[in-house]
Structure formats: C-alpha cells, structure tokens
C-alpha cells in the first residue's frame, strides 16, 4: 500500500481510540484531565493534523475516525439518539472505506477526492437537510423517531448496501473508478465475474441502498423520498452514460454481457441498450 493509504488507516484507527478514550473515566487521568479537557484535546489535535505529512489525508482520516468513535458512544445511549449514532458510524465508515479501498486496490487513481466528502454540493446539502429533518421531527414528533424496527431495517440497508459496494470495488480492483472513464486504459478489462455476474453495476446499487438506508435509520420520511428520487435519477443518468462508454471500449463483448446480465442493480434502471436506441432512432 502506498504511504498516503498507510497514513489514512493509522490516523483513522488512532482517532477512534483517542475519541473513545476521551469519554472514559480513567483513574489515573480523572484527577488531571476531566472529560471536557480530554475532548478539547481531541479537537485541538485534529487541527494539528493539518501540519503533519500528507495533511489533507491525515486530517480527513482523523476527523472520520473521531466521528466514528463519537458515533459508537452515541450508539450505546438511549433511543432515538442511538439511531443517529448508527447513522454517523455508517456515514464515517462509508467515506473512509471509499478512500481505503482505492488505496489498496487502485492506488494509481488515489487522490483526496477518493474520500467522496466533496462529492457534490447537492450531496452535502442533502446530508445537512437530513440532520435538520431529524432534529425538527425529534422536537415536534418524537414518537416517529423511536421505532426500533424501522431504524433496524435502515441499519440493515446501510450495512448491506455498503458491503455490496465494497464487494464490487474488491472484485473490480484496479478497474473500479469513481469517475466515468473517457479513455480506455491499457489494463482496463471487462469485469463480469463474482458480483458482476449478478448485476452490472453493484457499486451503484450498493450506494443507492446505503443512501436510502441512512434515511430509514433516521426515520426521516421527507428526506427518504428525496434521497430515493435523487439517487435513482443520478444513477439512471450515470449508468446510461457509462454504458455508452463501455460499449465504445468493449463493443460486442459488452453488449453480450448486457444480455447475460440484464439487471443493472438499481431498481427500474435499464441502462443504455443499442438495439433499443436504434429502434427509437428509426421511428
């Protein structure tokens, strides 16, 4: 693994432990540093990571590790805040593991953008909107935030969706990319084995279900509808454009793959079909 990846994993794990430790009562430290002082130390040390080697990576990894550690603490608390802890844990792990997977399996494509924290302004606005909805409904309608079975289903969707996406990244290895390729790399091959033998775009399918799961976990009815629609629309356009490119790269080989694996992975998204496109053009 390249150096940036090693720094990322080290600081992610270190700040999980550091954050968990800051909330514990250690006999030796209790008389020296109270919990507030220890938490302040974590915050100050996070700022200090910007002055370390590979600062853009270490700072983000440390922040995500601290967020995951905080999420674990919140998760063992009382409902409905424990459900918000589940969400935060999944959110931080999702973004860190995106970077880690690229670092391990496709290091030549690794960049700070691999965290996907700056995926798009729309993505950031959607995340903020989900926090606002959770807070407002917890205040106005607390009963809808305390339904264990609903949040448990959301947790399963988050875990299953993220696992599906990471399985796709592992299977595709160096062929996986966060961006649509416009030029075929020399070592780029068509991956059709493993999970790709079941659906053509398991990475997108995993993200779709993970995204929906975050809002089920939070019991956010408004954002759930918005997330499903926005994610579905994004992946419909993305898969359509990507399959045009893949047909250009692999020709009949990809068309045959489409026939053998008709499911795109995202519900009701068919992708680009050459025969359908020609038929519509002749009309």
C-alpha positions in Angstrom: 0.0 0.0 0.0 1.3 3.5 -0.8 2.3 5.9 2.0 -0.9 8.0 1.9 -3.0 4.9 2.5 -0.9 3.8 5.5 -1.3 7.3 7.0 -5.0 7.2 6.4 -5.6 3.9 8.1 -3.3 4.7 11.0 -4.9 8.1 11.8 -8.5 6.7 11.3 -7.9 3.9 13.9 -5.9 6.2 16.2 -8.6 8.8 16.4 -11.3 6.1 17.0 -9.4 5.0 20.1 -8.5 8.6 21.1 -12.1 9.7 21.0 -13.4 6.6 22.8 -10.7 7.2 25.5 -11.8 10.8 25.9 -15.2 9.7 27.2 -13.9 7.1 29.6 -13.1 7.7 33.3 -9.5 6.6 33.8 -8.5 6.6 37.4 -5.0 8.0 36.6 -6.3 10.8 34.4 -9.5 11.7 36.3 -7.6 13.9 38.8 -5.6 15.6 36.0 -7.9 15.9 33.0 -11.7 15.9 33.2 -13.7 14.7 30.2 -14.2 18.2 28.9 -10.5 18.8 28.8 -9.8 15.5 27.1 -12.5 16.3 24.4 -10.9 19.7 23.9 -7.5 17.9 23.5 -9.0 15.7 20.7 -10.4 18.8 18.9 -7.1 20.6 19.1 -5.1 17.6 18.0 -7.5 17.3 15.0 -6.4 20.8 14.0 -2.8 19.8 14.4 -3.1 17.0 11.8 -3.1 19.7 9.1 0.5 20.3 9.9 1.6 16.7 9.5 2.9 15.0 6.4 0.1 14.2 3.9 -2.0 16.7 5.9 -5.0 16.6 3.6 -5.3 12.8 4.0 -4.3 12.6 7.7 -6.8 15.4 8.7 -9.7 13.8 6.9 -8.9 10.4 8.2 -8.5 11.7 11.8 -11.8 13.6 11.5 -13.6 10.5 10.2 -12.1 8.3 12.9 -13.1 10.8 15.6 -16.6 10.9 14.1 -16.8 7.1 14.1 -15.6 7.0 17.8 -18.2 9.6 18.7 -20.9 7.6 16.9 -20.0 4.4 18.8 -20.5 6.3 22.1 -23.8 7.8 20.9 -24.9 4.4 19.7 -24.9 2.8 23.1 -27.0 5.6 24.6 -30.8 5.9 24.7 -33.1 5.9 21.7 -33.7 7.7 19.5 -30.2 9.2 19.6 -28.6 5.8 19.4 -30.1 5.5 15.9 -28.4 8.8 15.0 -25.2 7.1 16.3 -25.8 4.2 13.9 -26.1 6.6 11.1 -23.0 8.6 12.0 -21.0 5.4 12.3 -22.1 4.2 8.9 -21.5 7.6 7.3 -18.0 8.0 8.6 -17.1 4.4 7.7 -18.5 4.7 4.2 -16.4 7.7 3.4 -13.2 6.4 4.9 -13.6 2.9 3.3 -14.0 4.6 -0.1 -10.6 6.0 0.3 -9.1 2.9 1.8 -10.4 0.6 -1.0 -8.9 2.8 -3.7 -5.6 3.0 -1.8 -5.5 -0.8 -1.6 -6.8 -1.9 -5.0 -6.2 1.0 -7.3 -3.5 3.3 -5.8 -2.7 4.9 -9.1 -6.2 6.5 -9.1 -5.9 7.6 -5.4 -6.5 11.3 -4.5 -8.0 13.2 -1.6 -11.2 13.2 -3.6 -11.4 9.4 -3.1 -13.0 10.2 0.3 -16.0 11.4 -1.6 -16.5 14.1 1.1 -16.7 16.7 -1.6 -18.8 14.5 -4.0 -21.0 17.4 -4.9 -22.7 20.5 -3.4 -26.1 18.6 -3.8 -24.7 15.7 -1.7 -23.6 18.0 1.1 -26.9 19.9 1.1 -28.8 16.6 1.2 -26.8 15.5 4.2 -27.4 18.7 6.0 -31.1 18.5 5.2 -31.3 15.1 6.8 -29.8 16.4 10.0 -32.3 19.3 10.1 -35.2 17.0 9.5 -34.1 14.6 12.2 -33.7 17.4 14.7 -37.1 19.1 13.9 -39.1 15.9 13.9 -37.4 14.8 17.2 -38.6 18.1 18.7 -42.1 18.2 17.1 -42.9 14.5 16.6 -40.5 12.4 18.9 -42.7 9.3 18.7 -41.8 8.7 15.0 -38.1 8.7 15.8 -38.4 5.9 18.4 -39.5 2.9 16.3 -36.8 0.2 16.7 -38.0 -2.0 13.8 -37.8 0.9 11.3 -34.3 2.0 12.3 -33.2 -1.6 12.4 -34.3 -2.1 8.8 -32.4 1.1 7.9 -29.3 -0.3 9.6 -29.5 -3.5 7.6 -29.9 -1.4 4.4 -26.8 0.7 5.3 -24.7 -2.3 6.2 -25.8 -4.4 3.2 -25.6 -1.5 0.7 -22.1 -0.5 1.8 -21.0 -4.2 1.8 -22.3 -4.6 -1.7 -20.4 -1.5 -2.9 -17.2 -2.6 -1.3 -17.5 -6.1 -2.7 -17.9 -4.5 -6.1 -14.7 -2.5 -5.6 -12.8 -5.5 -4.4 -14.0 -7.6 -7.4 -13.3 -4.9 -9.9 -10.0 -4.0 -8.2 -7.9 -1.7 -10.5 -10.8 -1.5 -13.0 -13.0 0.4 -10.5 -13.1 4.1 -10.6 -15.1 6.9 -9.0 -15.3 8.7 -12.3 -16.5 7.7 -15.7 -13.5 6.9 -17.9 -13.5 8.7 -21.3 -10.3 6.9 -22.4 -9.7 3.1 -22.1 -6.6 2.3 -20.0 -4.2 -0.3 -21.3 -5.0 -2.7 -18.4 -8.8 -2.0 -18.4 -10.7 -5.2 -18.7 -14.4 -6.0 -18.6 -15.3 -7.5 -15.2 -18.1 -10.0 -15.4 -17.3 -12.4 -12.6 -18.4 -12.6 -9.0 -21.0 -10.0 -8.0 -20.8 -8.6 -11.6 -22.3 -11.8 -12.8 -25.5 -10.9 -10.9 -25.8 -7.2 -11.7 -23.9 -4.9 -14.0 -23.4 -2.0 -11.6 -23.2 -3.4 -8.0 -21.2 -0.4 -6.8 -24.0 2.0 -7.8 -26.7 -0.4 -6.4 -24.8 -0.6 -3.1 -24.7 3.2 -2.9 -28.4 3.5 -3.8 -29.5 1.2 -1.0 -27.0 2.6 1.5 -28.3 6.1 0.8 -31.9 5.0 1.3 -30.9 3.2 4.4 -29.5 6.3 6.1 -32.9 7.9 6.0 -34.8 4.8 7.1 -32.4 4.6 10.1 -33.1 8.3 10.9 -36.8 7.8 10.3 -36.8 10.8 8.0 -39.9 10.4 5.8 -39.3 13.6 3.8 -35.6 13.0 3.1 -36.3 9.3 2.4 -38.5 10.3 -0.6 -36.0 12.9 -1.7 -33.0 10.7 -1.3 -34.6 7.8 -3.3 -35.7 10.1 -6.1 -32.4 12.0 -6.3 -30.2 8.8 -6.1 -32.3 7.0 -8.6 -32.2 9.9 -11.1 -28.4 10.3 -10.6 -27.7 6.6 -11.2 -30.1 6.4 -14.1 -28.2 9.1 -15.9 -24.8 7.8 -14.7 -25.4 4.2 -15.8 -26.8 5.4 -19.2 -23.7 7.4 -19.9 -21.3 4.9 -18.6 -22.7 2.1 -20.6 -22.3 4.1 -23.8 -18.6 4.5 -22.9 -18.3 0.7 -22.1 -19.8 -0.2 -25.4 -17.2 2.0 -27.1 -14.5 0.3 -25.1 -15.5 -3.3 -25.4 -18.0 -3.4 -28.3 -19.9 -6.6 -28.8 -18.3 -8.1 -25.7 -20.2 -5.6 -23.5 -23.4 -6.0 -25.5 -23.3 -9.8 -24.9 -22.6 -9.1 -21.2 -25.7 -6.9 -21.1 -27.8 -9.8 -22.5 -26.3 -12.3 -20.0 -26.7 -9.9 -17.0 -29.9 -7.9 -17.7 -30.1 -6.4 -14.2 -28.3 -3.1 -13.7 -28.6 -3.4 -9.9 -30.5 -0.2 -9.4 -34.3 -0.7 -9.4 -36.0 0.1 -12.7 -32.8 1.4 -14.3 -32.1 -0.4 -17.6 -29.1 1.5 -18.8 -28.2 2.0 -22.4 -29.3 -0.7 -24.9 -28.0 -0.4 -28.5 -31.0 -2.2 -30.1 -33.5 -0.1 -28.2 -31.6 3.1 -29.2 -31.6 2.1 -32.9 -35.3 1.2 -32.8 -36.1 4.6 -31.3 -34.0 6.3 -33.9 -35.8 4.6 -36.7 -39.2 5.8 -35.5 
